[in-house]
Amino acid sequence: MSSLQRIVDVLAKVKNRPAMFLRRPDDITSLDILLTGFEMGIVAGCGREGVRHAQCLFTAMRSHGYTTDPSAGDVYDQIRTRGMSAPQIIQERLTLEIEAWELYFADEAQ
């Protein structure tokens, strides 16, 4: 199994069963902590690779109509302004994360 597939599988499990991985299925703070730790674990010791993941996440955000302009708030703030509930915010953020890793590995393959 490829690295991409393993990462996407883990994120898909979180997306499909958030209550199993988060304190509560609507706990956005727990999701943010989980994703931060997940990202740090994957890119630890890889130097610029962490920057590349952030660039891929920004690309995924822009493709969904979000901005990387700090004045707009973080991605959670931007998702909230669309009127999504906490469980929907979690689903949207996980969708962005999965797309970011797909972009990350697509760039790597080229």
FIKOLZA-1660 file (N, C-alpha, C; in steps of 0.1 Angstrom, whole numbers, plus 5000, padded with zeros to 4 digits):
% residues 110
   i   px   py   pz ch aa at
   1 5008 4988 5000  A  M  N
   1 5000 5000 5000  A  M CA
   1 5009 5012 5000  A  M  C
   2 5005 5022 4992  A  S  N
   2 5013 5034 4991  A  S CA
   2 5012 5043 5003  A  S  C
   3 5021 5052 5005  A  S  N
   3 5020 5062 5016  A  S CA
   3 5007 5070 5015  A  S  C
   4 5004 5074 5003  A  L  N
   4 4992 5082 5001  A  L CA
   4 4980 5074 5005  A  L  C
   5 4979 5062 5001  A  Q  N
   5 4967 5054 5004  A  Q CA
   5 4966 5052 5019  A  Q  C
   6 4977 5050 5026  A  R  N
   6 4977 5048 5041  A  R CA
   6 4972 5061 5047  A  R  C
   7 4977 5072 5043  A  I  N
   7 4973 5085 5049  A  I CA
   7 4958 5088 5046  A  I  C
   8 4954 5086 5034  A  V  N
   8 4940 5088 5030  A  V CA
   8 4931 5078 5038  A  V  C
   9 4935 5066 5039  A  D  N
   9 4927 5056 5047  A  D CA
   9 4925 5060 5061  A  D  C
  10 4935 5065 5068  A  V  N
  10 4934 5070 5082  A  V CA
  10 4924 5082 5082  A  V  C
  11 4926 5091 5073  A  L  N
  11 4917 5103 5073  A  L CA
  11 4903 5100 5070  A  L  C
  12 4901 5090 5061  A  A  N
  12 4888 5086 5057  A  A CA
  12 4881 5079 5069  A  A  C
  13 4888 5072 5077  A  K  N
  13 4883 5065 5089  A  K CA
  13 4878 5076 5099  A  K  C
  14 4886 5086 5101  A  V  N
  14 4882 5097 5110  A  V CA
  14 4870 5104 5104  A  V  C
  15 4870 5106 5091  A  K  N
  15 4858 5113 5085  A  K CA
  15 4845 5105 5086  A  K  C
  16 4847 5092 5084  A  N  N
  16 4835 5083 5085  A  N CA
  16 4830 5080 5099  A  N  C
  17 4839 5081 5109  A  R  N
  17 4835 5078 5123  A  R CA
  17 4842 5088 5132  A  R  C
  18 4838 5100 5131  A  P  N
  18 4845 5111 5140  A  P CA
  18 4843 5108 5155  A  P  C
  19 4832 5102 5159  A  A  N
  19 4830 5099 5173  A  A CA
  19 4840 5089 5179  A  A  C
  20 4846 5081 5170  A  M  N
  20 4856 5071 5174  A  M CA
  20 4869 5078 5177  A  M  C
  21 4872 5089 5170  A  F  N
  21 4885 5095 5170  A  F CA
  21 4886 5108 5178  A  F  C
  22 4874 5114 5180  A  L  N
  22 4873 5127 5187  A  L CA
  22 4866 5125 5200  A  L  C
  23 4868 5134 5209  A  R  N
  23 4861 5133 5222  A  R CA
  23 4846 5133 5219  A  R  C
  24 4841 5141 5210  A  R  N
  24 4827 5142 5206  A  R CA
  24 4827 5143 5191  A  R  C
  25 4817 5139 5184  A  P  N
  25 4817 5140 5170  A  P CA
  25 4816 5154 5164  A  P  C
  26 4813 5164 5174  A  D  N
  26 4812 5178 5170  A  D CA
  26 4823 5186 5176  A  D  C
  27 4834 5179 5180  A  D  N
  27 4845 5186 5187  A  D CA
  27 4855 5191 5178  A  D  C
  28 4854 5203 5173  A  I  N
  28 4863 5209 5163  A  I CA
  28 4877 5210 5169  A  I  C
  29 4878 5214 5181  A  T  N
  29 4892 5215 5188  A  T CA
  29 4899 5202 5187  A  T  C
  30 4892 5191 5191  A  S  N
  30 4899 5178 5190  A  S CA
  30 4903 5175 5176  A  S  C
  31 4895 5178 5166  A  L  N
  31 4899 5175 5152  A  L CA
  31 4912 5183 5149  A  L  C
  32 4912 5196 5153  A  D  N
  32 4924 5204 5149  A  D CA
  32 4936 5199 5156  A  D  C
  33 4935 5194 5168  A  I  N
  33 4946 5188 5175  A  I CA
  33 4951 5175 5168  A  I  C
  34 4941 5167 5165  A  L  N
  34 4944 5154 5158  A  L CA
  34 4951 5157 5145  A  L  C
  35 4946 5166 5137  A  L  N
  35 4952 5169 5124  A  L CA
  35 4966 5175 5125  A  L  C
  36 4968 5184 5135  A  T  N
  36 4981 5190 5137  A  T CA
  36 4991 5179 5141  A  T  C
  37 4987 5170 5150  A  G  N
  37 4996 5160 5154  A  G CA
  37 4999 5150 5142  A  G  C
  38 4989 5147 5135  A  F  N
  38 4990 5138 5123  A  F CA
  38 5000 5144 5113  A  F  C
  39 4998 5157 5110  A  E  N
  39 5006 5164 5100  A  E CA
  39 5021 5164 5105  A  E  C
  40 5022 5168 5118  A  M  N
  40 5036 5169 5123  A  M CA
  40 5043 5155 5123  A  M  C
  41 5035 5145 5126  A  G  N
  41 5041 5131 5126  A  G CA
  41 5046 5127 5112  A  G  C
  42 5038 5131 5102  A  I  N
  42 5042 5127 5089  A  I CA
  42 5053 5135 5083  A  I  C
  43 5054 5147 5086  A  V  N
  43 5064 5156 5080  A  V CA
  43 5076 5158 5089  A  V  C
  44 5076 5152 5101  A  A  N
  44 5087 5154 5110  A  A CA
  44 5100 5150 5104  A  A  C
  45 5110 5159 5106  A  G  N
  45 5123 5156 5101  A  G CA
  45 5124 5157 5086  A  G  C
  46 5114 5162 5079  A  C  N
  46 5115 5163 5065  A  C CA
  46 5118 5177 5060  A  C  C
  47 5121 5187 5069  A  G  N
  47 5124 5200 5065  A  G CA
  47 5113 5207 5057  A  G  C
  48 5116 5210 5045  A  R  N
  48 5107 5218 5037  A  R CA
  48 5094 5210 5033  A  R  C
  49 5094 5198 5036  A  E  N
  49 5081 5190 5033  A  E CA
  49 5069 5195 5040  A  E  C
  50 5071 5201 5052  A  G  N
  50 5060 5207 5060  A  G CA
  50 5055 5219 5053  A  G  C
  51 5064 5227 5047  A  V  N
  51 5059 5238 5039  A  V CA
  51 5052 5233 5027  A  V  C
  52 5056 5223 5020  A  R  N
  52 5049 5218 5009  A  R CA
  52 5035 5213 5012  A  R  C
  53 5033 5207 5024  A  H  N
  53 5020 5202 5028  A  H CA
  53 5011 5214 5030  A  H  C
  54 5016 5225 5036  A  A  N
  54 5008 5237 5038  A  A CA
  54 5004 5243 5025  A  A  C
  55 5013 5243 5015  A  Q  N
  55 5010 5248 5002  A  Q CA
  55 4999 5240 4995  A  Q  C
  56 4999 5227 4997  A  C  N
  56 4989 5218 4992  A  C CA
  56 4976 5221 4999  A  C  C
  57 4976 5223 5012  A  L  N
  57 4964 5226 5019  A  L CA
  57 4958 5239 5014  A  L  C
  58 4966 5249 5012  A  F  N
  58 4961 5262 5007  A  F CA
  58 4955 5260 4993  A  F  C
  59 4961 5252 4985  A  T  N
  59 4955 5249 4971  A  T CA
  59 4942 5243 4973  A  T  C
  60 4940 5233 4982  A  A  N
  60 4927 5226 4984  A  A CA
  60 4917 5236 4989  A  A  C
  61 4921 5245 4998  A  M  N
  61 4912 5255 5004  A  M CA
  61 4907 5264 4992  A  M  C
  62 4916 5269 4984  A  R  N
  62 4912 5278 4973  A  R CA
  62 4903 5271 4964  A  R  C
  63 4905 5258 4961  A  S  N
  63 4896 5251 4952  A  S CA
  63 4882 5250 4957  A  S  C
  64 4880 5251 4970  A  H  N
  64 4867 5251 4977  A  H CA
  64 4862 5265 4980  A  H  C
  65 4869 5275 4975  A  G  N
  65 4864 5289 4977  A  G CA
  65 4869 5296 4989  A  G  C
  66 4878 5290 4997  A  Y  N
  66 4884 5296 5009  A  Y CA
  66 4896 5304 5005  A  Y  C
  67 4900 5313 5013  A  T  N
  67 4912 5321 5011  A  T CA
  67 4922 5318 5021  A  T  C
  68 4934 5322 5018  A  T  N
  68 4946 5320 5027  A  T CA
  68 4949 5334 5033  A  T  C
  69 4941 5344 5030  A  D  N
  69 4943 5357 5036  A  D CA
  69 4940 5357 5051  A  D  C
  70 4950 5360 5059  A  P  N
  70 4947 5360 5074  A  P CA
  70 4936 5368 5079  A  P  C
  71 4932 5379 5071  A  S  N
  71 4921 5388 5076  A  S CA
  71 4908 5381 5075  A  S  C
  72 4907 5370 5067  A  A  N
  72 4895 5362 5066  A  A CA
  72 4893 5352 5077  A  A  C
  73 4903 5351 5086  A  G  N
  73 4903 5341 5097  A  G CA
  73 4908 5328 5092  A  G  C
  74 4910 5318 5101  A  D  N
  74 4915 5305 5097  A  D CA
  74 4904 5298 5090  A  D  C
  75 4907 5286 5085  A  V  N
  75 4898 5278 5077  A  V CA
  75 4885 5275 5085  A  V  C
  76 4886 5273 5098  A  Y  N
  76 4874 5270 5106  A  Y CA
  76 4865 5282 5106  A  Y  C
  77 4871 5294 5107  A  D  N
  77 4862 5306 5107  A  D CA
  77 4855 5307 5094  A  D  C
  78 4863 5305 5083  A  Q  N
  78 4857 5306 5070  A  Q CA
  78 4846 5296 5067  A  Q  C
  79 4848 5284 5072  A  I  N
  79 4837 5274 5071  A  I CA
  79 4825 5278 5079  A  I  C
  80 4827 5283 5091  A  R  N
  80 4816 5287 5099  A  R CA
  80 4808 5298 5092  A  R  C
  81 4814 5307 5085  A  T  N
  81 4806 5317 5079  A  T CA
  81 4797 5312 5068  A  T  C
  82 4799 5300 5064  A  R  N
  82 4790 5294 5054  A  R CA
  82 4778 5287 5061  A  R  C
  83 4778 5289 5074  A  G  N
  83 4766 5284 5081  A  G CA
  83 4766 5269 5085  A  G  C
  84 4778 5263 5084  A  M  N
  84 4778 5248 5086  A  M CA
  84 4778 5246 5101  A  M  C
  85 4772 5234 5105  A  S  N
  85 4772 5230 5119  A  S CA
  85 4786 5224 5122  A  S  C
  86 4789 5221 5135  A  A  N
  86 4801 5216 5139  A  A CA
  86 4804 5203 5132  A  A  C
  87 4795 5193 5131  A  P  N
  87 4798 5181 5124  A  P CA
  87 4801 5183 5109  A  P  C
  88 4794 5193 5103  A  Q  N
  88 4797 5196 5089  A  Q CA
  88 4811 5203 5087  A  Q  C
  89 4814 5211 5097  A  I  N
  89 4828 5217 5097  A  I CA
  89 4838 5206 5097  A  I  C
  90 4836 5197 5106  A  I  N
  90 4846 5185 5107  A  I CA
  90 4847 5178 5094  A  I  C
  91 4836 5175 5087  A  Q  N
  91 4836 5168 5075  A  Q CA
  91 4843 5176 5064  A  Q  C
  92 4840 5189 5063  A  E  N
  92 4846 5198 5053  A  E CA
  92 4861 5199 5056  A  E  C
  93 4866 5200 5068  A  R  N
  93 4880 5201 5071  A  R CA
  93 4887 5189 5067  A  R  C
  94 4881 5177 5070  A  L  N
  94 4887 5164 5066  A  L CA
  94 4888 5163 5051  A  L  C
  95 4878 5167 5044  A  T  N
  95 4878 5167 5030  A  T CA
  95 4890 5175 5024  A  T  C
  96 4892 5187 5030  A  L  N
  96 4903 5196 5026  A  L CA
  96 4917 5189 5029  A  L  C
  97 4917 5182 5041  A  E  N
  97 4930 5175 5044  A  E CA
  97 4933 5164 5035  A  E  C
  98 4923 5156 5031  A  I  N
  98 4925 5145 5022  A  I CA
  98 4929 5150 5008  A  I  C
  99 4923 5161 5004  A  E  N
  99 4926 5166 4991  A  E CA
  99 4941 5172 4991  A  E  C
 100 4945 5178 5003  A  A  N
 100 4958 5183 5004  A  A CA
 100 4968 5172 5002  A  A  C
 101 4966 5161 5009  A  W  N
 101 4975 5149 5008  A  W CA
 101 4975 5143 4994  A  W  C
 102 4964 5143 4987  A  E  N
 102 4964 5139 4973  A  E CA
 102 4972 5148 4964  A  E  C
 103 4971 5161 4966  A  L  N
 103 4979 5170 4959  A  L CA
 103 4994 5169 4962  A  L  C
 104 4997 5167 4975  A  Y  N
 104 5011 5165 4980  A  Y CA
 104 5017 5153 4972  A  Y  C
 105 5011 5142 4972  A  F  N
 105 5017 5130 4965  A  F CA
 105 5016 5131 4950  A  F  C
 106 5007 5139 4945  A  A  N
 106 5006 5141 4930  A  A CA
 106 5018 5149 4926  A  A  C
 107 5022 5159 4934  A  D  N
 107 5033 5167 4931  A  D CA
 107 5046 5159 4932  A  D  C
 108 5046 5150 4942  A  E  N
 108 5058 5142 4944  A  E CA
 108 5060 5132 4932  A  E  C
 109 5049 5127 4926  A  A  N
 109 5050 5118 4915  A  A CA
 109 5056 5124 4903  A  A  C
 110 5054 5138 4902  A  Q  N
 110 5059 5144 4889  A  Q CA
 110 5073 5147 4889  A  Q  C
% end
